[in-house]
Amino acid sequence: MQNHWIVDLTFEEDDTRTTCTASLSGFSAPGVRGLGIARRNPDDAPDSTVGEELAAARACSNLAHELIHKAATGIEDRTHTSAHLIF
């Protein structure tokens, strides 16, 4: 069996904050999302690239944790015992 999921990163920015949402699409992709936020120190010069990179990294990390949680829940539903998955 072969499956293919695509990670989509969506950004929103204002003067001091960049927010990124990471979501999955594709056949049978689970409906989970990750959120990442980067805040700029007011003393720093604006640099949207750094804010996007940091917010994206945090969103992908959050997405990974959400996927692990979903997998653990699926295991627990099937086995009726606690799942101990390590990230």
HTML snippet that shows the backbone in 3Dmol.js (N, CA, C, O; Angstrom):
<script src="https://3Dmol.org/build/3Dmol-min.js"></script>
<div id="view" style="width:600px;height:400px;position:relative"></div>
<script>
const pdb = `
ATOM      1  N   MET A   1       0.832  -1.181   0.000  1.00  0.00           N
ATOM      2  CA  MET A   1       0.000   0.000   0.000  1.00  0.00           C
ATOM      3  C   MET A   1       0.876   1.244   0.000  1.00  0.00           C
ATOM      4  O   MET A   1       1.852   1.330   0.745  1.00  0.00           O
ATOM      5  N   GLN A   2       0.526   2.179  -0.821  1.00  0.00           N
ATOM      6  CA  GLN A   2       1.259   3.438  -0.869  1.00  0.00           C
ATOM      7  C   GLN A   2       0.292   4.575  -0.588  1.00  0.00           C
ATOM      8  O   GLN A   2      -0.827   4.587  -1.100  1.00  0.00           O
ATOM      9  N   ASN A   3       0.715   5.511   0.209  1.00  0.00           N
ATOM     10  CA  ASN A   3      -0.103   6.662   0.547  1.00  0.00           C
ATOM     11  C   ASN A   3       0.764   7.909   0.437  1.00  0.00           C
ATOM     12  O   ASN A   3       1.987   7.828   0.550  1.00  0.00           O
ATOM     13  N   HIS A   4       0.149   9.041   0.219  1.00  0.00           N
ATOM     14  CA  HIS A   4       0.896  10.286   0.051  1.00  0.00           C
ATOM     15  C   HIS A   4       0.138  11.411   0.744  1.00  0.00           C
ATOM     16  O   HIS A   4      -1.014  11.691   0.412  1.00  0.00           O
ATOM     17  N   TRP A   5       0.788  12.049   1.700  1.00  0.00           N
ATOM     18  CA  TRP A   5       0.213  13.208   2.380  1.00  0.00           C
ATOM     19  C   TRP A   5       1.048  14.432   2.045  1.00  0.00           C
ATOM     20  O   TRP A   5       2.260  14.338   1.852  1.00  0.00           O
ATOM     21  N   ILE A   6       0.408  15.549   1.981  1.00  0.00           N
ATOM     22  CA  ILE A   6       1.085  16.816   1.712  1.00  0.00           C
ATOM     23  C   ILE A   6       0.924  17.706   2.938  1.00  0.00           C
ATOM     24  O   ILE A   6      -0.179  17.851   3.467  1.00  0.00           O
ATOM     25  N   VAL A   7       2.024  18.301   3.388  1.00  0.00           N
ATOM     26  CA  VAL A   7       1.980  19.259   4.494  1.00  0.00           C
ATOM     27  C   VAL A   7       1.829  20.648   3.891  1.00  0.00           C
ATOM     28  O   VAL A   7       2.632  21.072   3.059  1.00  0.00           O
ATOM     29  N   ASP A   8       0.796  21.342   4.319  1.00  0.00           N
ATOM     30  CA  ASP A   8       0.522  22.689   3.847  1.00  0.00           C
ATOM     31  C   ASP A   8       0.793  23.660   4.988  1.00  0.00           C
ATOM     32  O   ASP A   8       0.245  23.505   6.079  1.00  0.00           O
ATOM     33  N   LEU A   9       1.634  24.659   4.744  1.00  0.00           N
ATOM     34  CA  LEU A   9       1.949  25.671   5.743  1.00  0.00           C
ATOM     35  C   LEU A   9       1.312  26.988   5.314  1.00  0.00           C
ATOM     36  O   LEU A   9       1.543  27.475   4.207  1.00  0.00           O
ATOM     37  N   THR A  10       0.513  27.550   6.204  1.00  0.00           N
ATOM     38  CA  THR A  10      -0.171  28.815   5.943  1.00  0.00           C
ATOM     39  C   THR A  10       0.289  29.827   6.979  1.00  0.00           C
ATOM     40  O   THR A  10       0.319  29.536   8.175  1.00  0.00           O
ATOM     41  N   PHE A  11       0.649  31.021   6.511  1.00  0.00           N
ATOM     42  CA  PHE A  11       1.196  32.049   7.392  1.00  0.00           C
ATOM     43  C   PHE A  11       0.286  33.261   7.480  1.00  0.00           C
ATOM     44  O   PHE A  11      -0.380  33.638   6.515  1.00  0.00           O
ATOM     45  N   GLU A  12       0.276  33.862   8.667  1.00  0.00           N
ATOM     46  CA  GLU A  12      -0.339  35.163   8.889  1.00  0.00           C
ATOM     47  C   GLU A  12       0.673  35.988   9.665  1.00  0.00           C
ATOM     48  O   GLU A  12       1.285  35.504  10.617  1.00  0.00           O
ATOM     49  N   GLU A  13       0.847  37.246   9.249  1.00  0.00           N
ATOM     50  CA  GLU A  13       1.844  38.093   9.891  1.00  0.00           C
ATOM     51  C   GLU A  13       1.269  39.465  10.221  1.00  0.00           C
ATOM     52  O   GLU A  13       0.412  39.988   9.509  1.00  0.00           O
ATOM     53  N   ASP A  14       1.759  40.030  11.311  1.00  0.00           N
ATOM     54  CA  ASP A  14       1.516  41.434  11.603  1.00  0.00           C
ATOM     55  C   ASP A  14       2.867  42.056  11.965  1.00  0.00           C
ATOM     56  O   ASP A  14       3.906  41.479  11.643  1.00  0.00           O
ATOM     57  N   ASP A  15       2.879  43.188  12.609  1.00  0.00           N
ATOM     58  CA  ASP A  15       4.138  43.891  12.873  1.00  0.00           C
ATOM     59  C   ASP A  15       5.093  43.154  13.805  1.00  0.00           C
ATOM     60  O   ASP A  15       6.310  43.309  13.695  1.00  0.00           O
ATOM     61  N   THR A  16       4.556  42.360  14.715  1.00  0.00           N
ATOM     62  CA  THR A  16       5.420  41.732  15.711  1.00  0.00           C
ATOM     63  C   THR A  16       5.243  40.221  15.827  1.00  0.00           C
ATOM     64  O   THR A  16       5.917  39.588  16.639  1.00  0.00           O
ATOM     65  N   ARG A  17       4.358  39.636  15.038  1.00  0.00           N
ATOM     66  CA  ARG A  17       4.065  38.209  15.219  1.00  0.00           C
ATOM     67  C   ARG A  17       3.827  37.528  13.879  1.00  0.00           C
ATOM     68  O   ARG A  17       3.211  38.092  12.975  1.00  0.00           O
ATOM     69  N   THR A  18       4.332  36.297  13.773  1.00  0.00           N
ATOM     70  CA  THR A  18       4.054  35.432  12.628  1.00  0.00           C
ATOM     71  C   THR A  18       3.404  34.165  13.163  1.00  0.00           C
ATOM     72  O   THR A  18       3.921  33.534  14.086  1.00  0.00           O
ATOM     73  N   THR A  19       2.271  33.797  12.579  1.00  0.00           N
ATOM     74  CA  THR A  19       1.560  32.581  12.955  1.00  0.00           C
ATOM     75  C   THR A  19       1.566  31.640  11.756  1.00  0.00           C
ATOM     76  O   THR A  19       1.348  32.063  10.621  1.00  0.00           O
ATOM     77  N   CYS A  20       1.814  30.375  12.015  1.00  0.00           N
ATOM     78  CA  CYS A  20       1.812  29.359  10.964  1.00  0.00           C
ATOM     79  C   CYS A  20       0.895  28.218  11.372  1.00  0.00           C
ATOM     80  O   CYS A  20       0.927  27.752  12.511  1.00  0.00           O
ATOM     81  N   THR A  21       0.081  27.779  10.432  1.00  0.00           N
ATOM     82  CA  THR A  21      -0.743  26.589  10.622  1.00  0.00           C
ATOM     83  C   THR A  21      -0.232  25.512   9.669  1.00  0.00           C
ATOM     84  O   THR A  21      -0.108  25.746   8.467  1.00  0.00           O
ATOM     85  N   ALA A  22       0.062  24.346  10.207  1.00  0.00           N
ATOM     86  CA  ALA A  22       0.498  23.200   9.409  1.00  0.00           C
ATOM     87  C   ALA A  22      -0.662  22.211   9.353  1.00  0.00           C
ATOM     88  O   ALA A  22      -1.172  21.781  10.387  1.00  0.00           O
ATOM     89  N   SER A  23      -1.069  21.859   8.148  1.00  0.00           N
ATOM     90  CA  SER A  23      -2.161  20.897   7.989  1.00  0.00           C
ATOM     91  C   SER A  23      -1.778  19.863   6.942  1.00  0.00           C
ATOM     92  O   SER A  23      -0.891  20.085   6.117  1.00  0.00           O
ATOM     93  N   LEU A  24      -2.460  18.736   6.994  1.00  0.00           N
ATOM     94  CA  LEU A  24      -2.195  17.636   6.068  1.00  0.00           C
ATOM     95  C   LEU A  24      -3.334  17.497   5.077  1.00  0.00           C
ATOM     96  O   LEU A  24      -4.500  17.687   5.423  1.00  0.00           O
ATOM     97  N   SER A  25      -2.991  17.166   3.847  1.00  0.00           N
ATOM     98  CA  SER A  25      -4.004  16.835   2.854  1.00  0.00           C
ATOM     99  C   SER A  25      -3.547  15.579   2.125  1.00  0.00           C
ATOM    100  O   SER A  25      -2.368  15.227   2.147  1.00  0.00           O
ATOM    101  N   GLY A  26      -4.474  14.924   1.495  1.00  0.00           N
ATOM    102  CA  GLY A  26      -4.178  13.688   0.778  1.00  0.00           C
ATOM    103  C   GLY A  26      -5.164  12.613   1.190  1.00  0.00           C
ATOM    104  O   GLY A  26      -5.887  12.751   2.177  1.00  0.00           O
ATOM    105  N   PHE A  27      -5.176  11.546   0.418  1.00  0.00           N
ATOM    106  CA  PHE A  27      -6.085  10.442   0.694  1.00  0.00           C
ATOM    107  C   PHE A  27      -5.830   9.895   2.086  1.00  0.00           C
ATOM    108  O   PHE A  27      -4.697   9.546   2.418  1.00  0.00           O
ATOM    109  N   SER A  28      -6.836   9.819   2.876  1.00  0.00           N
ATOM    110  CA  SER A  28      -6.838   9.293   4.246  1.00  0.00           C
ATOM    111  C   SER A  28      -5.945  10.074   5.213  1.00  0.00           C
ATOM    112  O   SER A  28      -5.580   9.558   6.269  1.00  0.00           O
ATOM    113  N   ALA A  29      -5.593  11.306   4.860  1.00  0.00           N
ATOM    114  CA  ALA A  29      -4.806  12.122   5.800  1.00  0.00           C
ATOM    115  C   ALA A  29      -5.666  12.441   7.024  1.00  0.00           C
ATOM    116  O   ALA A  29      -6.826  12.829   6.890  1.00  0.00           O
ATOM    117  N   PRO A  30      -5.093  12.276   8.209  1.00  0.00           N
ATOM    118  CA  PRO A  30      -5.875  12.565   9.410  1.00  0.00           C
ATOM    119  C   PRO A  30      -6.153  14.060   9.529  1.00  0.00           C
ATOM    120  O   PRO A  30      -5.366  14.889   9.074  1.00  0.00           O
ATOM    121  N   GLY A  31      -7.251  14.378  10.131  1.00  0.00           N
ATOM    122  CA  GLY A  31      -7.642  15.777  10.275  1.00  0.00           C
ATOM    123  C   GLY A  31      -7.007  16.427  11.486  1.00  0.00           C
ATOM    124  O   GLY A  31      -7.709  16.808  12.423  1.00  0.00           O
ATOM    125  N   VAL A  32      -5.698  16.561  11.483  1.00  0.00           N
ATOM    126  CA  VAL A  32      -5.005  17.231  12.578  1.00  0.00           C
ATOM    127  C   VAL A  32      -4.267  18.445  12.032  1.00  0.00           C
ATOM    128  O   VAL A  32      -3.902  18.497  10.858  1.00  0.00           O
ATOM    129  N   ARG A  33      -4.058  19.409  12.901  1.00  0.00           N
ATOM    130  CA  ARG A  33      -3.340  20.628  12.538  1.00  0.00           C
ATOM    131  C   ARG A  33      -2.320  20.951  13.606  1.00  0.00           C
ATOM    132  O   ARG A  33      -2.456  20.559  14.765  1.00  0.00           O
ATOM    133  N   GLY A  34      -1.310  21.667  13.197  1.00  0.00           N
ATOM    134  CA  GLY A  34      -0.319  22.174  14.136  1.00  0.00           C
ATOM    135  C   GLY A  34      -0.280  23.686  14.058  1.00  0.00           C
ATOM    136  O   GLY A  34      -0.503  24.263  12.994  1.00  0.00           O
ATOM    137  N   LEU A  35       0.002  24.326  15.172  1.00  0.00           N
ATOM    138  CA  LEU A  35       0.064  25.779  15.228  1.00  0.00           C
ATOM    139  C   LEU A  35       1.422  26.197  15.770  1.00  0.00           C
ATOM    140  O   LEU A  35       1.919  25.625  16.741  1.00  0.00           O
ATOM    141  N   GLY A  36       2.011  27.196  15.135  1.00  0.00           N
ATOM    142  CA  GLY A  36       3.283  27.747  15.605  1.00  0.00           C
ATOM    143  C   GLY A  36       3.252  29.257  15.546  1.00  0.00           C
ATOM    144  O   GLY A  36       2.723  29.846  14.604  1.00  0.00           O
ATOM    145  N   ILE A  37       3.826  29.877  16.561  1.00  0.00           N
ATOM    146  CA  ILE A  37       3.854  31.338  16.632  1.00  0.00           C
ATOM    147  C   ILE A  37       5.274  31.795  16.907  1.00  0.00           C
ATOM    148  O   ILE A  37       5.976  31.216  17.735  1.00  0.00           O
ATOM    149  N   ALA A  38       5.690  32.837  16.205  1.00  0.00           N
ATOM    150  CA  ALA A  38       6.975  33.485  16.457  1.00  0.00           C
ATOM    151  C   ALA A  38       6.700  34.960  16.743  1.00  0.00           C
ATOM    152  O   ALA A  38       5.957  35.619  16.016  1.00  0.00           O
ATOM    153  N   ARG A  39       7.302  35.454  17.795  1.00  0.00           N
ATOM    154  CA  ARG A  39       7.130  36.867  18.154  1.00  0.00           C
ATOM    155  C   ARG A  39       8.462  37.582  18.017  1.00  0.00           C
ATOM    156  O   ARG A  39       9.501  37.073  18.437  1.00  0.00           O
ATOM    157  N   ARG A  40       8.418  38.768  17.425  1.00  0.00           N
ATOM    158  CA  ARG A  40       9.631  39.569  17.245  1.00  0.00           C
ATOM    159  C   ARG A  40       9.803  40.491  18.439  1.00  0.00           C
ATOM    160  O   ARG A  40       8.854  41.134  18.886  1.00  0.00           O
ATOM    161  N   ASN A  41      11.001  40.546  18.937  1.00  0.00           N
ATOM    162  CA  ASN A  41      11.330  41.505  19.971  1.00  0.00           C
ATOM    163  C   ASN A  41      11.196  42.903  19.358  1.00  0.00           C
ATOM    164  O   ASN A  41      11.730  43.139  18.274  1.00  0.00           O
ATOM    165  N   PRO A  42      10.508  43.824  20.012  1.00  0.00           N
ATOM    166  CA  PRO A  42      10.326  45.159  19.437  1.00  0.00           C
ATOM    167  C   PRO A  42      11.639  45.887  19.142  1.00  0.00           C
ATOM    168  O   PRO A  42      11.662  46.802  18.319  1.00  0.00           O
ATOM    169  N   ASP A  43      12.732  45.491  19.803  1.00  0.00           N
ATOM    170  CA  ASP A  43      14.030  46.118  19.549  1.00  0.00           C
ATOM    171  C   ASP A  43      14.728  45.563  18.308  1.00  0.00           C
ATOM    172  O   ASP A  43      15.701  46.152  17.836  1.00  0.00           O
ATOM    173  N   ASP A  44      14.246  44.441  17.776  1.00  0.00           N
ATOM    174  CA  ASP A  44      14.857  43.816  16.599  1.00  0.00           C
ATOM    175  C   ASP A  44      14.270  44.395  15.317  1.00  0.00           C
ATOM    176  O   ASP A  44      13.113  44.815  15.282  1.00  0.00           O
ATOM    177  N   ALA A  45      15.079  44.411  14.277  1.00  0.00           N
ATOM    178  CA  ALA A  45      14.608  44.853  12.957  1.00  0.00           C
ATOM    179  C   ALA A  45      13.657  43.800  12.393  1.00  0.00           C
ATOM    180  O   ALA A  45      13.867  42.607  12.612  1.00  0.00           O
ATOM    181  N   PRO A  46      12.619  44.216  11.672  1.00  0.00           N
ATOM    182  CA  PRO A  46      11.704  43.246  11.067  1.00  0.00           C
ATOM    183  C   PRO A  46      12.427  42.337  10.074  1.00  0.00           C
ATOM    184  O   PRO A  46      13.231  42.806   9.269  1.00  0.00           O
ATOM    185  N   ASP A  47      12.142  41.051  10.133  1.00  0.00           N
ATOM    186  CA  ASP A  47      12.703  40.078   9.196  1.00  0.00           C
ATOM    187  C   ASP A  47      11.685  38.950   9.059  1.00  0.00           C
ATOM    188  O   ASP A  47      11.666  38.024   9.870  1.00  0.00           O
ATOM    189  N   SER A  48      10.854  39.027   8.047  1.00  0.00           N
ATOM    190  CA  SER A  48       9.771  38.050   7.899  1.00  0.00           C
ATOM    191  C   SER A  48      10.289  36.628   7.679  1.00  0.00           C
ATOM    192  O   SER A  48       9.610  35.667   8.042  1.00  0.00           O
ATOM    193  N   THR A  49      11.474  36.478   7.094  1.00  0.00           N
ATOM    194  CA  THR A  49      12.019  35.146   6.838  1.00  0.00           C
ATOM    195  C   THR A  49      12.264  34.401   8.141  1.00  0.00           C
ATOM    196  O   THR A  49      11.895  33.234   8.271  1.00  0.00           O
ATOM    197  N   VAL A  50      12.878  35.064   9.099  1.00  0.00           N
ATOM    198  CA  VAL A  50      13.171  34.421  10.384  1.00  0.00           C
ATOM    199  C   VAL A  50      11.867  34.068  11.091  1.00  0.00           C
ATOM    200  O   VAL A  50      11.736  32.968  11.630  1.00  0.00           O
ATOM    201  N   GLY A  51      10.912  34.978  11.096  1.00  0.00           N
ATOM    202  CA  GLY A  51       9.625  34.712  11.739  1.00  0.00           C
ATOM    203  C   GLY A  51       8.911  33.535  11.099  1.00  0.00           C
ATOM    204  O   GLY A  51       8.343  32.701  11.804  1.00  0.00           O
ATOM    205  N   GLU A  52       8.930  33.453   9.771  1.00  0.00           N
ATOM    206  CA  GLU A  52       8.281  32.342   9.077  1.00  0.00           C
ATOM    207  C   GLU A  52       8.976  31.022   9.379  1.00  0.00           C
ATOM    208  O   GLU A  52       8.313  30.011   9.612  1.00  0.00           O
ATOM    209  N   GLU A  53      10.304  31.025   9.377  1.00  0.00           N
ATOM    210  CA  GLU A  53      11.034  29.786   9.665  1.00  0.00           C
ATOM    211  C   GLU A  53      10.741  29.273  11.074  1.00  0.00           C
ATOM    212  O   GLU A  53      10.494  28.082  11.267  1.00  0.00           O
ATOM    213  N   LEU A  54      10.770  30.168  12.047  1.00  0.00           N
ATOM    214  CA  LEU A  54      10.524  29.760  13.424  1.00  0.00           C
ATOM    215  C   LEU A  54       9.076  29.321  13.629  1.00  0.00           C
ATOM    216  O   LEU A  54       8.823  28.302  14.272  1.00  0.00           O
ATOM    217  N   ALA A  55       8.125  30.082  13.088  1.00  0.00           N
ATOM    218  CA  ALA A  55       6.707  29.713  13.217  1.00  0.00           C
ATOM    219  C   ALA A  55       6.437  28.384  12.511  1.00  0.00           C
ATOM    220  O   ALA A  55       5.676  27.561  13.022  1.00  0.00           O
ATOM    221  N   ALA A  56       7.048  28.163  11.344  1.00  0.00           N
ATOM    222  CA  ALA A  56       6.861  26.904  10.610  1.00  0.00           C
ATOM    223  C   ALA A  56       7.433  25.725  11.391  1.00  0.00           C
ATOM    224  O   ALA A  56       6.804  24.670  11.477  1.00  0.00           O
ATOM    225  N   ALA A  57       8.619  25.901  11.958  1.00  0.00           N
ATOM    226  CA  ALA A  57       9.223  24.824  12.748  1.00  0.00           C
ATOM    227  C   ALA A  57       8.335  24.467  13.936  1.00  0.00           C
ATOM    228  O   ALA A  57       8.139  23.290  14.239  1.00  0.00           O
ATOM    229  N   ARG A  58       7.806  25.474  14.599  1.00  0.00           N
ATOM    230  CA  ARG A  58       6.931  25.228  15.747  1.00  0.00           C
ATOM    231  C   ARG A  58       5.621  24.578  15.315  1.00  0.00           C
ATOM    232  O   ARG A  58       5.107  23.704  16.014  1.00  0.00           O
ATOM    233  N   ALA A  59       5.076  24.990  14.180  1.00  0.00           N
ATOM    234  CA  ALA A  59       3.834  24.393  13.684  1.00  0.00           C
ATOM    235  C   ALA A  59       4.041  22.929  13.307  1.00  0.00           C
ATOM    236  O   ALA A  59       3.192  22.087  13.603  1.00  0.00           O
ATOM    237  N   CYS A  60       5.162  22.620  12.656  1.00  0.00           N
ATOM    238  CA  CYS A  60       5.448  21.234  12.281  1.00  0.00           C
ATOM    239  C   CYS A  60       5.686  20.369  13.517  1.00  0.00           C
ATOM    240  O   CYS A  60       5.260  19.214  13.555  1.00  0.00           O
ATOM    241  N   SER A  61       6.358  20.914  14.519  1.00  0.00           N
ATOM    242  CA  SER A  61       6.559  20.188  15.765  1.00  0.00           C
ATOM    243  C   SER A  61       5.222  19.902  16.438  1.00  0.00           C
ATOM    244  O   SER A  61       4.983  18.790  16.910  1.00  0.00           O
ATOM    245  N   ASN A  62       4.349  20.914  16.480  1.00  0.00           N
ATOM    246  CA  ASN A  62       3.024  20.729  17.073  1.00  0.00           C
ATOM    247  C   ASN A  62       2.213  19.706  16.281  1.00  0.00           C
ATOM    248  O   ASN A  62       1.501  18.891  16.866  1.00  0.00           O
ATOM    249  N   LEU A  63       2.320  19.748  14.944  1.00  0.00           N
ATOM    250  CA  LEU A  63       1.635  18.780  14.093  1.00  0.00           C
ATOM    251  C   LEU A  63       2.124  17.359  14.406  1.00  0.00           C
ATOM    252  O   LEU A  63       1.319  16.430  14.485  1.00  0.00           O
ATOM    253  N   ALA A  64       3.428  17.192  14.583  1.00  0.00           N
ATOM    254  CA  ALA A  64       3.978  15.870  14.918  1.00  0.00           C
ATOM    255  C   ALA A  64       3.409  15.372  16.242  1.00  0.00           C
ATOM    256  O   ALA A  64       3.049  14.200  16.354  1.00  0.00           O
ATOM    257  N   HIS A  65       3.322  16.236  17.239  1.00  0.00           N
ATOM    258  CA  HIS A  65       2.752  15.831  18.527  1.00  0.00           C
ATOM    259  C   HIS A  65       1.271  15.461  18.378  1.00  0.00           C
ATOM    260  O   HIS A  65       0.807  14.501  18.993  1.00  0.00           O
ATOM    261  N   GLU A  66       0.545  16.207  17.579  1.00  0.00           N
ATOM    262  CA  GLU A  66      -0.867  15.889  17.354  1.00  0.00           C
ATOM    263  C   GLU A  66      -1.033  14.535  16.661  1.00  0.00           C
ATOM    264  O   GLU A  66      -1.950  13.781  16.987  1.00  0.00           O
ATOM    265  N   LEU A  67      -0.149  14.224  15.708  1.00  0.00           N
ATOM    266  CA  LEU A  67      -0.204  12.923  15.031  1.00  0.00           C
ATOM    267  C   LEU A  67       0.101  11.783  15.998  1.00  0.00           C
ATOM    268  O   LEU A  67      -0.542  10.735  15.949  1.00  0.00           O
ATOM    269  N   ILE A  68       1.078  11.987  16.873  1.00  0.00           N
ATOM    270  CA  ILE A  68       1.400  10.958  17.861  1.00  0.00           C
ATOM    271  C   ILE A  68       0.226  10.755  18.803  1.00  0.00           C
ATOM    272  O   ILE A  68      -0.113   9.619  19.133  1.00  0.00           O
ATOM    273  N   HIS A  69      -0.396  11.838  19.240  1.00  0.00           N
ATOM    274  CA  HIS A  69      -1.568  11.732  20.114  1.00  0.00           C
ATOM    275  C   HIS A  69      -2.697  10.967  19.419  1.00  0.00           C
ATOM    276  O   HIS A  69      -3.345  10.115  20.027  1.00  0.00           O
ATOM    277  N   LYS A  70      -2.927  11.278  18.136  1.00  0.00           N
ATOM    278  CA  LYS A  70      -3.978  10.587  17.384  1.00  0.00           C
ATOM    279  C   LYS A  70      -3.653   9.097  17.255  1.00  0.00           C
ATOM    280  O   LYS A  70      -4.538   8.253  17.391  1.00  0.00           O
ATOM    281  N   ALA A  71      -2.392   8.778  16.995  1.00  0.00           N
ATOM    282  CA  ALA A  71      -1.989   7.369  16.887  1.00  0.00           C
ATOM    283  C   ALA A  71      -2.169   6.659  18.226  1.00  0.00           C
ATOM    284  O   ALA A  71      -2.654   5.528  18.267  1.00  0.00           O
ATOM    285  N   ALA A  72      -1.786   7.305  19.308  1.00  0.00           N
ATOM    286  CA  ALA A  72      -1.929   6.708  20.638  1.00  0.00           C
ATOM    287  C   ALA A  72      -3.401   6.451  20.956  1.00  0.00           C
ATOM    288  O   ALA A  72      -3.750   5.407  21.507  1.00  0.00           O
ATOM    289  N   THR A  73      -4.247   7.396  20.611  1.00  0.00           N
ATOM    290  CA  THR A  73      -5.681   7.219  20.838  1.00  0.00           C
ATOM    291  C   THR A  73      -6.210   6.038  20.037  1.00  0.00           C
ATOM    292  O   THR A  73      -7.020   5.259  20.541  1.00  0.00           O
ATOM    293  N   GLY A  74      -5.758   5.898  18.788  1.00  0.00           N
ATOM    294  CA  GLY A  74      -6.172   4.763  17.959  1.00  0.00           C
ATOM    295  C   GLY A  74      -5.726   3.442  18.550  1.00  0.00           C
ATOM    296  O   GLY A  74      -6.482   2.470  18.538  1.00  0.00           O
ATOM    297  N   ILE A  75      -4.506   3.392  19.067  1.00  0.00           N
ATOM    298  CA  ILE A  75      -4.004   2.172  19.704  1.00  0.00           C
ATOM    299  C   ILE A  75      -4.837   1.837  20.931  1.00  0.00           C
ATOM    300  O   ILE A  75      -5.238   0.691  21.130  1.00  0.00           O
ATOM    301  N   GLU A  76      -5.091   2.846  21.747  1.00  0.00           N
ATOM    302  CA  GLU A  76      -5.852   2.630  22.983  1.00  0.00           C
ATOM    303  C   GLU A  76      -7.282   2.191  22.695  1.00  0.00           C
ATOM    304  O   GLU A  76      -7.835   1.362  23.417  1.00  0.00           O
ATOM    305  N   ASP A  77      -7.880   2.744  21.646  1.00  0.00           N
ATOM    306  CA  ASP A  77      -9.243   2.344  21.279  1.00  0.00           C
ATOM    307  C   ASP A  77      -9.300   0.874  20.860  1.00  0.00           C
ATOM    308  O   ASP A  77     -10.287   0.187  21.120  1.00  0.00           O
ATOM    309  N   ARG A  78      -8.235   0.397  20.210  1.00  0.00           N
ATOM    310  CA  ARG A  78      -8.221  -0.991  19.729  1.00  0.00           C
ATOM    311  C   ARG A  78      -7.802  -1.998  20.808  1.00  0.00           C
ATOM    312  O   ARG A  78      -8.318  -3.114  20.865  1.00  0.00           O
ATOM    313  N   THR A  79      -6.857  -1.584  21.662  1.00  0.00           N
ATOM    314  CA  THR A  79      -6.305  -2.532  22.633  1.00  0.00           C
ATOM    315  C   THR A  79      -6.911  -2.397  24.028  1.00  0.00           C
ATOM    316  O   THR A  79      -6.772  -3.291  24.864  1.00  0.00           O
ATOM    317  N   HIS A  80      -7.579  -1.282  24.270  1.00  0.00           N
ATOM    318  CA  HIS A  80      -8.167  -0.995  25.585  1.00  0.00           C
ATOM    319  C   HIS A  80      -7.120  -0.958  26.698  1.00  0.00           C
ATOM    320  O   HIS A  80      -7.408  -1.253  27.858  1.00  0.00           O
ATOM    321  N   THR A  81      -5.896  -0.586  26.310  1.00  0.00           N
ATOM    322  CA  THR A  81      -4.825  -0.360  27.277  1.00  0.00           C
ATOM    323  C   THR A  81      -4.118   0.939  26.916  1.00  0.00           C
ATOM    324  O   THR A  81      -4.228   1.425  25.790  1.00  0.00           O
ATOM    325  N   SER A  82      -3.400   1.491  27.873  1.00  0.00           N
ATOM    326  CA  SER A  82      -2.689   2.750  27.640  1.00  0.00           C
ATOM    327  C   SER A  82      -1.554   2.551  26.652  1.00  0.00           C
ATOM    328  O   SER A  82      -0.804   1.578  26.742  1.00  0.00           O
ATOM    329  N   ALA A  83      -1.430   3.466  25.719  1.00  0.00           N
ATOM    330  CA  ALA A  83      -0.326   3.449  24.776  1.00  0.00           C
ATOM    331  C   ALA A  83       0.777   4.358  25.318  1.00  0.00           C
ATOM    332  O   ALA A  83       0.495   5.425  25.864  1.00  0.00           O
ATOM    333  N   HIS A  84       2.006   3.941  25.168  1.00  0.00           N
ATOM    334  CA  HIS A  84       3.143   4.724  25.646  1.00  0.00           C
ATOM    335  C   HIS A  84       4.069   5.003  24.462  1.00  0.00           C
ATOM    336  O   HIS A  84       5.083   4.332  24.273  1.00  0.00           O
ATOM    337  N   LEU A  85       3.692   6.010  23.672  1.00  0.00           N
ATOM    338  CA  LEU A  85       4.482   6.377  22.509  1.00  0.00           C
ATOM    339  C   LEU A  85       5.422   7.507  22.890  1.00  0.00           C
ATOM    340  O   LEU A  85       5.029   8.438  23.593  1.00  0.00           O
ATOM    341  N   ILE A  86       6.644   7.429  22.433  1.00  0.00           N
ATOM    342  CA  ILE A  86       7.664   8.425  22.754  1.00  0.00           C
ATOM    343  C   ILE A  86       7.952   9.250  21.519  1.00  0.00           C
ATOM    344  O   ILE A  86       8.068   8.727  20.411  1.00  0.00           O
ATOM    345  N   PHE A  87       8.062  10.528  21.727  1.00  0.00           N
ATOM    346  CA  PHE A  87       8.390  11.444  20.623  1.00  0.00           C
ATOM    347  C   PHE A  87       9.807  11.869  20.754  1.00  0.00           C
ATOM    348  O   PHE A  87      10.298  12.641  19.932  1.00  0.00           O
TER     349      PHE A  87
END
`;
const viewer = $3Dmol.createViewer("view");
viewer.addModel(pdb, "pdb");
viewer.setStyle({}, {cartoon: {color: "spectrum"}});
viewer.zoomTo();
viewer.render();
</script>
